[in-house]
Amino acid sequence: MAQVLSSENPELLKIINEHKPESLKELELVSGRKRSNLSRTLKTMSRYGIVELVKQERRVKPLVKATDFKVEFGLNTP
């Protein structure tokens, strides 16, 4: 989870939320990131429920599903 929310990925979520791209190609243009990188990152985020990848004909439209995150973990065992 830390890997998903590290470095430029929160910025990517912001870009998706603000620009509402209709496809990965459009997201590639507005984000400056390569489509292969975007696809891999978005699939991982999708598994965590952070984004939804909506298939529309031959396109995949990314939608942000989560904008606030609270991560908890503990090392103590009961």
C-alpha positions in Angstrom: 0.0 0.0 0.0 2.8 2.4 0.8 4.3 1.8 -2.7 0.9 2.7 -4.3 0.6 6.0 -2.4 4.3 7.0 -2.6 6.0 9.7 -4.8 3.9 10.8 -7.8 0.9 8.6 -7.4 -1.1 11.0 -5.1 -0.5 13.6 -7.8 -1.8 11.2 -10.4 -5.0 10.8 -8.4 -5.3 14.6 -8.3 -4.8 14.8 -12.1 -7.5 12.2 -12.7 -9.9 13.9 -10.3 -9.4 17.4 -11.8 -9.1 16.5 -15.6 -11.5 13.6 -15.7 -9.7 11.9 -18.6 -11.8 9.7 -20.8 -9.0 7.3 -21.6 -5.5 6.2 -20.6 -4.2 8.0 -23.7 -5.8 11.2 -22.5 -4.4 10.6 -19.0 -1.0 10.0 -20.6 -1.1 13.4 -22.3 -2.2 15.4 -19.2 0.1 13.5 -16.7 3.2 13.2 -18.8 3.6 9.5 -17.7 3.8 6.6 -20.2 0.7 4.6 -20.8 2.4 1.3 -19.8 3.4 2.8 -16.4 -0.1 4.3 -16.0 -1.8 1.0 -16.8 0.3 -0.9 -14.2 -0.1 1.7 -11.5 -3.9 2.0 -12.1 -4.4 -1.7 -12.0 -2.7 -1.9 -8.6 -4.7 1.0 -7.3 -7.8 -0.7 -8.6 -7.1 -3.8 -6.6 -7.0 -1.6 -3.5 -10.3 0.1 -4.4 -8.6 3.5 -4.9 -9.6 3.8 -8.6 -12.1 2.1 -10.8 -11.2 1.3 -14.4 -14.3 1.6 -16.5 -14.2 -0.1 -19.9 -15.9 1.9 -22.6 -15.8 0.3 -26.1 -12.0 0.2 -26.7 -11.0 2.6 -24.0 -10.5 2.4 -20.3 -11.6 5.4 -18.3 -10.0 5.8 -14.8 -12.2 7.1 -12.0 -11.0 8.0 -8.5 -12.9 6.2 -5.8 -10.9 7.2 -2.7 -9.3 10.6 -2.0 -8.5 10.4 1.7 -6.4 7.7 3.2 -5.8 6.5 6.7 -3.2 3.7 7.0 -2.9 1.9 10.3 -0.6 -1.0 11.2 0.6 -2.5 14.4 3.4 -4.7 15.5 1.8 -5.8 18.7 0.1 -9.2 18.8 -2.7 -9.9 21.2 
